Amino acid sequence: MMPSNVQMARMLGWTSIGLGVTELAATKWVEEQIGVDDHEMLIRCFGAREIASGITILNNVGLTKTMTAGLWSRVFGDLLDLAALGVASATTRNRKGWLAVTGFVVGALGLDALVASRACAELARANKVAEEARNRVQRRPAIPNGNPQQAGDGRQMESLAAQI
């Protein structure tokens, strides 16, 4: 059975936290893997961005606009990572490491975009269902026009309750 969109989002949130902590705590190691020097600040900024995305995703109990924003921030972060890796490709000293990291980011981009788009579609469906339910329930005064004689015998309320 495939995980739900919320479960997938939460997994990606924890992945963001892990990647971010790695980029902050093992900056030199990340540089070695990519084959570059003197990019500690950029890698640390990318790490902070990853942690912020992870917290945004994980700070929600269910599927919300905030969670989907966190998912899309991962997608845009992947694009930033690929741009930086593109620049690094010209000067890398570790072509295999650079290819591995770039492949990982491309795969993450695909997964992130899939989960973000599916989560947004699910949220839109849920919002549509909720809106339709609100529209079915018309707000009527308990006593129409303030006249007790027009209140009827309650059959209208039973009919409305049956529709819901």
GROMACS elastic network, one bead per residue, 0.5 to 0.9 nm:
[ bonds ]
;  ai    aj funct       b0    kb
    3     6     6  0.79904   500
    3     7     6  0.57363   500
    3     8     6  0.61455   500
    4     7     6  0.50935   500
    4     8     6  0.61714   500
    4     9     6  0.84927   500
    5     8     6  0.50557   500
    5     9     6  0.59978   500
    5    10     6  0.85410   500
    5    63     6  0.79926   500
    5   115     6  0.65695   500
    5   116     6  0.84938   500
    5   118     6  0.69115   500
    5   119     6  0.56340   500
    5   122     6  0.81247   500
    6    10     6  0.61131   500
    6    11     6  0.86189   500
    6    61     6  0.86713   500
    6    62     6  0.64655   500
    6    63     6  0.60075   500
    6    67     6  0.87119   500
    6   119     6  0.74641   500
    7    10     6  0.51018   500
    7    11     6  0.62600   500
    7    12     6  0.86817   500
    8    11     6  0.50894   500
    8    12     6  0.62594   500
    8    13     6  0.85689   500
    8   115     6  0.69335   500
    9    12     6  0.50721   500
    9    13     6  0.60803   500
    9    14     6  0.87451   500
    9    57     6  0.67652   500
    9    58     6  0.80344   500
    9    63     6  0.88415   500
    9    67     6  0.77748   500
    9    68     6  0.84051   500
    9    70     6  0.89178   500
    9    71     6  0.70018   500
    9   112     6  0.86529   500
    9   115     6  0.68614   500
    9   116     6  0.79200   500
    9   119     6  0.81615   500
   10    14     6  0.63077   500
   10    15     6  0.85298   500
   10    54     6  0.82815   500
   10    57     6  0.65727   500
   10    58     6  0.58903   500
   11    14     6  0.52491   500
   11    15     6  0.61821   500
   11    16     6  0.86840   500
   11    58     6  0.89498   500
   12    16     6  0.61272   500
   12    17     6  0.86676   500
   12    54     6  0.72732   500
   12    57     6  0.80926   500
   12    71     6  0.79751   500
   12    74     6  0.86463   500
   12   112     6  0.76992   500
   12   115     6  0.89715   500
   13    16     6  0.51071   500
   13    17     6  0.64401   500
   13    18     6  0.87988   500
   13    50     6  0.87590   500
   13    51     6  0.83717   500
   13    53     6  0.69024   500
   13    55     6  0.68062   500
   13    56     6  0.78494   500
   13    57     6  0.54041   500
   13    58     6  0.57758   500
   13    70     6  0.82436   500
   13    71     6  0.80654   500
   13    74     6  0.89886   500
   14    17     6  0.50232   500
   14    18     6  0.62359   500
   14    19     6  0.86166   500
   14    51     6  0.88454   500
   14    54     6  0.60756   500
   14    55     6  0.84141   500
   14    57     6  0.87223   500
   14    58     6  0.76105   500
   15    18     6  0.50914   500
   15    19     6  0.60890   500
   15    20     6  0.84061   500
   15    50     6  0.86719   500
   15    54     6  0.73738   500
   16    19     6  0.51485   500
   16    20     6  0.58915   500
   16    21     6  0.84565   500
   16    47     6  0.85251   500
   16    49     6  0.86834   500
   16    51     6  0.57314   500
   16    52     6  0.82024   500
   16    53     6  0.65653   500
   16    55     6  0.83954   500
   16    74     6  0.79511   500
   17    20     6  0.51155   500
   17    21     6  0.60906   500
   17    22     6  0.85470   500
   17    47     6  0.84669   500
   17    50     6  0.62825   500
   17    52     6  0.80037   500
   17    53     6  0.79725   500
   17    54     6  0.53271   500
   17    55     6  0.74644   500
   18    21     6  0.52556   500
   18    22     6  0.61906   500
   18    23     6  0.86685   500
   18    50     6  0.84359   500
   18    51     6  0.78631   500
   18    54     6  0.88398   500
   19    22     6  0.50561   500
   19    23     6  0.61626   500
   19    24     6  0.86340   500
   19    47     6  0.67417   500
   19    50     6  0.66674   500
   19    51     6  0.77425   500
   20    23     6  0.50768   500
   20    24     6  0.61677   500
   20    25     6  0.84811   500
   20    44     6  0.79971   500
   20    45     6  0.89937   500
   20    46     6  0.71718   500
   20    48     6  0.59123   500
   20    49     6  0.72141   500
   20    51     6  0.50445   500
   20    52     6  0.85635   500
   20    54     6  0.86490   500
   21    24     6  0.50727   500
   21    25     6  0.58005   500
   21    26     6  0.79421   500
   21    47     6  0.64140   500
   21    48     6  0.80093   500
   21    50     6  0.83941   500
   21    51     6  0.72269   500
   22    25     6  0.52121   500
   22    26     6  0.52856   500
   22    27     6  0.71690   500
   22    29     6  0.88710   500
   22    30     6  0.79762   500
   22    47     6  0.72942   500
   23    26     6  0.56165   500
   23    27     6  0.51540   500
   23    28     6  0.87090   500
   23    29     6  0.86003   500
   23    30     6  0.66700   500
   23    40     6  0.89072   500
   23    43     6  0.59440   500
   23    44     6  0.56818   500
   23    45     6  0.84556   500
   23    46     6  0.72028   500
   23    48     6  0.81365   500
   23    50     6  0.88510   500
   24    27     6  0.57891   500
   24    40     6  0.87764   500
   24    43     6  0.73195   500
   24    45     6  0.81127   500
   24    46     6  0.84910   500
   24    47     6  0.55243   500
   24    48     6  0.72960   500
   25    28     6  0.86446   500
   25    44     6  0.84088   500
   26    29     6  0.52880   500
   26    30     6  0.63798   500
   26    31     6  0.87838   500
   27    30     6  0.51413   500
   27    31     6  0.62676   500
   27    32     6  0.87246   500
   27    39     6  0.85587   500
   27    40     6  0.59736   500
   27    41     6  0.87533   500
   27    43     6  0.65094   500
   27    44     6  0.68736   500
   28    32     6  0.62334   500
   28    33     6  0.87109   500
   28    37     6  0.82170   500
   28    38     6  0.89979   500
   28    39     6  0.88684   500
   28    40     6  0.71720   500
   29    32     6  0.50130   500
   29    33     6  0.62712   500
   29    34     6  0.87482   500
   30    33     6  0.50841   500
   30    34     6  0.63203   500
   30    35     6  0.84037   500
   30    36     6  0.88240   500
   30    43     6  0.79164   500
   31    34     6  0.52074   500
   31    35     6  0.57661   500
   31    36     6  0.52316   500
   31    37     6  0.61376   500
   31    38     6  0.81655   500
   31    39     6  0.72519   500
   31    40     6  0.76959   500
   31    43     6  0.81344   500
   32    36     6  0.63953   500
   32    37     6  0.77489   500
   32    93     6  0.85019   500
   32    94     6  0.74771   500
   32    97     6  0.80233   500
   33    36     6  0.80909   500
   33    94     6  0.68117   500
   33    96     6  0.84663   500
   33    98     6  0.64682   500
   33   100     6  0.84975   500
   33   101     6  0.75013   500
   34    85     6  0.80147   500
   34    88     6  0.77792   500
   34    89     6  0.86869   500
   34    92     6  0.66140   500
   34    93     6  0.78019   500
   34    94     6  0.62060   500
   34    95     6  0.76403   500
   34    96     6  0.84639   500
   34    97     6  0.54168   500
   34    99     6  0.81554   500
   34   100     6  0.85317   500
   34   101     6  0.68488   500
   34   102     6  0.87272   500
   35    88     6  0.80856   500
   35    89     6  0.88920   500
   35    91     6  0.78680   500
   35    95     6  0.71955   500
   35    97     6  0.70240   500
   35    98     6  0.66200   500
   36    39     6  0.72377   500
   36    88     6  0.70148   500
   36    91     6  0.71665   500
   36    92     6  0.55556   500
   36    93     6  0.66641   500
   36    94     6  0.80484   500
   37    40     6  0.78785   500
   37    92     6  0.89967   500
   38    41     6  0.81007   500
   39    42     6  0.54277   500
   39    43     6  0.62404   500
   39    44     6  0.86064   500
   40    43     6  0.52333   500
   40    44     6  0.60427   500
   40    45     6  0.85605   500
   41    44     6  0.50786   500
   41    45     6  0.61014   500
   41    46     6  0.85894   500
   42    45     6  0.50705   500
   42    46     6  0.62064   500
   42    47     6  0.85672   500
   43    46     6  0.50127   500
   43    47     6  0.61333   500
   43    48     6  0.87011   500
   44    48     6  0.62048   500
   44    49     6  0.85598   500
   45    48     6  0.50609   500
   45    49     6  0.61960   500
   45    50     6  0.86409   500
   46    50     6  0.62217   500
   46    51     6  0.87430   500
   46    77     6  0.78618   500
   46    80     6  0.87070   500
   46    81     6  0.78573   500
   47    50     6  0.50540   500
   47    51     6  0.63112   500
   47    52     6  0.86447   500
   48    51     6  0.51239   500
   48    52     6  0.61558   500
   48    53     6  0.86345   500
   49    52     6  0.50836   500
   49    53     6  0.62032   500
   49    54     6  0.86169   500
   49    73     6  0.86479   500
   49    74     6  0.87019   500
   49    77     6  0.75067   500
   50    53     6  0.51254   500
   50    54     6  0.61825   500
   50    55     6  0.86745   500
   50    73     6  0.87031   500
   50    74     6  0.72924   500
   50    77     6  0.76104   500
   51    54     6  0.50000   500
   51    55     6  0.61250   500
   51    56     6  0.85198   500
   52    55     6  0.51800   500
   52    56     6  0.61087   500
   52    57     6  0.86588   500
   52    70     6  0.82359   500
   53    56     6  0.51092   500
   53    57     6  0.62726   500
   53    58     6  0.86490   500
   53    69     6  0.85696   500
   53    70     6  0.50790   500
   53    71     6  0.72066   500
   53    72     6  0.87762   500
   53    73     6  0.61256   500
   53    74     6  0.62845   500
   53    77     6  0.88478   500
   54    57     6  0.52011   500
   54    58     6  0.60507   500
   54    59     6  0.83832   500
   54    70     6  0.70670   500
   54    71     6  0.84868   500
   54    74     6  0.84310   500
   55    58     6  0.50947   500
   55    59     6  0.57292   500
   55    60     6  0.89712   500
   55    70     6  0.80778   500
   56    59     6  0.54345   500
   56    60     6  0.75428   500
   56    66     6  0.68030   500
   56    67     6  0.62667   500
   56    68     6  0.89633   500
   56    69     6  0.77862   500
   56    70     6  0.51477   500
   56    71     6  0.83983   500
   57    60     6  0.63329   500
   57    66     6  0.71881   500
   57    68     6  0.73941   500
   57    69     6  0.78798   500
   57    70     6  0.50137   500
   57    71     6  0.66478   500
   58    61     6  0.76136   500
   58    67     6  0.74719   500
   58    70     6  0.87577   500
   59    66     6  0.85711   500
   59    67     6  0.77035   500
   60    63     6  0.71339   500
   60    64     6  0.70673   500
   60    66     6  0.75110   500
   60    67     6  0.63062   500
   61    64     6  0.84085   500
   62    67     6  0.80728   500
   63    66     6  0.81970   500
   63    67     6  0.61972   500
   63    68     6  0.74401   500
   63   119     6  0.72942   500
   63   120     6  0.87732   500
   63   122     6  0.83817   500
   63   123     6  0.66825   500
   64    67     6  0.51544   500
   64    68     6  0.64213   500
   64    69     6  0.86160   500
   64   119     6  0.88560   500
   64   120     6  0.88163   500
   64   123     6  0.70189   500
   65    68     6  0.51655   500
   65    69     6  0.61075   500
   65    70     6  0.86631   500
   65   120     6  0.80217   500
   65   123     6  0.77940   500
   66    70     6  0.62917   500
   66    71     6  0.87209   500
   67    70     6  0.50741   500
   67    71     6  0.63521   500
   67    72     6  0.87889   500
   67   119     6  0.87057   500
   68    72     6  0.61905   500
   68    73     6  0.84880   500
   68   116     6  0.60544   500
   68   117     6  0.84486   500
   68   119     6  0.65108   500
   68   120     6  0.63162   500
   68   123     6  0.87068   500
   69    72     6  0.51153   500
   69    73     6  0.60928   500
   69    74     6  0.87457   500
   69   116     6  0.83463   500
   70    74     6  0.65295   500
   70    75     6  0.89785   500
   70   116     6  0.86910   500
   71    74     6  0.52191   500
   71    75     6  0.67249   500
   71   112     6  0.66834   500
   71   113     6  0.79675   500
   71   115     6  0.75220   500
   71   116     6  0.52822   500
   71   117     6  0.89000   500
   71   119     6  0.86543   500
   72    76     6  0.63268   500
   72    77     6  0.84267   500
   72   112     6  0.75178   500
   72   113     6  0.72766   500
   72   116     6  0.59566   500
   72   117     6  0.85031   500
   73    76     6  0.51435   500
   73    77     6  0.59283   500
   73    78     6  0.85076   500
   74    78     6  0.60932   500
   74    79     6  0.86769   500
   74   108     6  0.88066   500
   74   109     6  0.78681   500
   74   112     6  0.65312   500
   74   113     6  0.84233   500
   74   116     6  0.88935   500
   75    78     6  0.51321   500
   75    79     6  0.64967   500
   75    80     6  0.88684   500
   75   108     6  0.82725   500
   75   109     6  0.57633   500
   75   110     6  0.83908   500
   75   111     6  0.89100   500
   75   112     6  0.56828   500
   75   113     6  0.59412   500
   75   116     6  0.81145   500
   76    79     6  0.50225   500
   76    80     6  0.63565   500
   76    81     6  0.86534   500
   76   109     6  0.85756   500
   77    81     6  0.61361   500
   77    82     6  0.86018   500
   77   109     6  0.87705   500
   78    82     6  0.61520   500
   78    83     6  0.86080   500
   78   105     6  0.62212   500
   78   106     6  0.76308   500
   78   108     6  0.72955   500
   78   109     6  0.56623   500
   78   112     6  0.85844   500
   79    82     6  0.50753   500
   79    83     6  0.62194   500
   79    84     6  0.86982   500
   79   105     6  0.85876   500
   79   106     6  0.88137   500
   79   109     6  0.75441   500
   80    83     6  0.50690   500
   80    84     6  0.62665   500
   80    85     6  0.85615   500
   81    84     6  0.51615   500
   81    85     6  0.60714   500
   81    86     6  0.84857   500
   81   102     6  0.84792   500
   81   105     6  0.73044   500
   82    86     6  0.59428   500
   82    87     6  0.86321   500
   82   102     6  0.68896   500
   82   105     6  0.69896   500
   82   106     6  0.76826   500
   83    86     6  0.50054   500
   83    87     6  0.64638   500
   83    88     6  0.87270   500
   84    87     6  0.51851   500
   84    88     6  0.62414   500
   84    89     6  0.87198   500
   85    89     6  0.60483   500
   85    98     6  0.76277   500
   85   101     6  0.84909   500
   85   102     6  0.67769   500
   86    89     6  0.52231   500
   86    90     6  0.76353   500
   86   102     6  0.87101   500
   87    90     6  0.63142   500
   87    91     6  0.79771   500
   88    91     6  0.55671   500
   88    92     6  0.57879   500
   88    98     6  0.83072   500
   89    92     6  0.54472   500
   89    95     6  0.78515   500
   89    98     6  0.72749   500
   89    99     6  0.88698   500
   92    95     6  0.61525   500
   92    97     6  0.89832   500
   92    98     6  0.70907   500
   93    97     6  0.88953   500
   93    98     6  0.85957   500
   94    97     6  0.53227   500
   94    98     6  0.60644   500
   94    99     6  0.85814   500
   95    98     6  0.50283   500
   95    99     6  0.60492   500
   95   100     6  0.85737   500
   96    99     6  0.50728   500
   96   100     6  0.61453   500
   96   101     6  0.86564   500
   97   100     6  0.50268   500
   97   101     6  0.61482   500
   97   102     6  0.84313   500
   98   101     6  0.52199   500
   98   102     6  0.59748   500
   98   103     6  0.84238   500
   99   102     6  0.50487   500
   99   103     6  0.59163   500
   99   104     6  0.84667   500
  100   103     6  0.51005   500
  100   104     6  0.61446   500
  100   105     6  0.86908   500
  101   104     6  0.50529   500
  101   105     6  0.62545   500
  101   106     6  0.86725   500
  102   105     6  0.51193   500
  102   106     6  0.61692   500
  102   107     6  0.86146   500
  103   106     6  0.51002   500
  103   107     6  0.61714   500
  103   108     6  0.85171   500
  104   107     6  0.51627   500
  104   108     6  0.60828   500
  104   109     6  0.85560   500
  105   109     6  0.59875   500
  105   110     6  0.86418   500
  106   109     6  0.50488   500
  106   110     6  0.64215   500
  106   111     6  0.88197   500
  107   110     6  0.52269   500
  107   111     6  0.63446   500
  107   112     6  0.85203   500
  108   111     6  0.51120   500
  108   112     6  0.58005   500
  108   113     6  0.83657   500
  109   112     6  0.50748   500
  109   113     6  0.59765   500
  109   114     6  0.84564   500
  110   113     6  0.52916   500
  110   114     6  0.61627   500
  110   115     6  0.86870   500
  111   114     6  0.51050   500
  111   115     6  0.61269   500
  111   116     6  0.84513   500
  112   115     6  0.52869   500
  112   116     6  0.59542   500
  112   117     6  0.84671   500
  113   116     6  0.51460   500
  113   117     6  0.59947   500
  113   118     6  0.84526   500
  114   117     6  0.53517   500
  114   118     6  0.61029   500
  114   119     6  0.84916   500
  115   118     6  0.51441   500
  115   119     6  0.59323   500
  115   120     6  0.84918   500
  116   119     6  0.51401   500
  116   120     6  0.61245   500
  116   121     6  0.86250   500
  117   120     6  0.51182   500
  117   121     6  0.61783   500
  117   122     6  0.86375   500
  118   121     6  0.50889   500
  118   122     6  0.61552   500
  118   123     6  0.85636   500
  119   122     6  0.51073   500
  119   123     6  0.60962   500
  119   124     6  0.85489   500
  120   123     6  0.50632   500
  120   124     6  0.60744   500
  120   125     6  0.86202   500
  121   124     6  0.50798   500
  121   125     6  0.62251   500
  121   126     6  0.86602   500
  122   125     6  0.51210   500
  122   126     6  0.61980   500
  122   127     6  0.85933   500
  123   126     6  0.50772   500
  123   127     6  0.60923   500
  123   128     6  0.85554   500
  124   127     6  0.50821   500
  124   128     6  0.61254   500
  124   129     6  0.86841   500
  125   128     6  0.50666   500
  125   129     6  0.62396   500
  125   130     6  0.86286   500
  126   129     6  0.51868   500
  126   130     6  0.62021   500
  126   131     6  0.86111   500
  127   130     6  0.50788   500
  127   131     6  0.60951   500
  127   132     6  0.86077   500
  128   131     6  0.50534   500
  128   132     6  0.61374   500
  128   133     6  0.85908   500
  129   132     6  0.51260   500
  129   133     6  0.62116   500
  129   134     6  0.86785   500
  130   133     6  0.50980   500
  130   134     6  0.62469   500
  130   135     6  0.86796   500
  131   134     6  0.50589   500
  131   135     6  0.61937   500
  131   136     6  0.87147   500
  132   135     6  0.50395   500
  132   136     6  0.62590   500
  132   137     6  0.88718   500
  133   136     6  0.51630   500
  133   137     6  0.65925   500
  133   164     6  0.76736   500
  134   137     6  0.54097   500
  134   138     6  0.75724   500
  135   138     6  0.63884   500
  136   160     6  0.86217   500
  136   163     6  0.80355   500
  136   164     6  0.78116   500
  137   140     6  0.89065   500
  137   160     6  0.74633   500
  137   163     6  0.87780   500
  137   164     6  0.78482   500
  140   143     6  0.81761   500
  140   144     6  0.71988   500
  141   144     6  0.53647   500
  141   145     6  0.74280   500
  141   146     6  0.79719   500
  142   146     6  0.82793   500
  142   151     6  0.73656   500
  143   146     6  0.51282   500
  143   147     6  0.60321   500
  143   148     6  0.57689   500
  143   149     6  0.84984   500
  143   150     6  0.70838   500
  143   151     6  0.52877   500
  144   147     6  0.59328   500
  144   148     6  0.73413   500
  144   149     6  0.87222   500
  144   150     6  0.60019   500
  144   151     6  0.59328   500
  145   148     6  0.84689   500
  145   150     6  0.78776   500
  146   150     6  0.84019   500
  146   151     6  0.88078   500
  147   150     6  0.56673   500
  147   151     6  0.70933   500
  148   151     6  0.52863   500
  148   152     6  0.81152   500
  149   152     6  0.67928   500
  151   154     6  0.75517   500
  152   155     6  0.74151   500
  152   156     6  0.76615   500
  153   156     6  0.77834   500
  153   157     6  0.89038   500
  154   157     6  0.53211   500
  154   158     6  0.64856   500
  154   159     6  0.87952   500
  155   158     6  0.50111   500
  155   159     6  0.61215   500
  155   160     6  0.85648   500
  156   159     6  0.51034   500
  156   160     6  0.62131   500
  156   161     6  0.86469   500
  157   160     6  0.50238   500
  157   161     6  0.61112   500
  157   162     6  0.86023   500
  158   161     6  0.50412   500
  158   162     6  0.61841   500
  158   163     6  0.87773   500
  159   162     6  0.51190   500
  159   163     6  0.64703   500
  160   163     6  0.51968   500
  160   164     6  0.66618   500
  161   164     6  0.52929   500
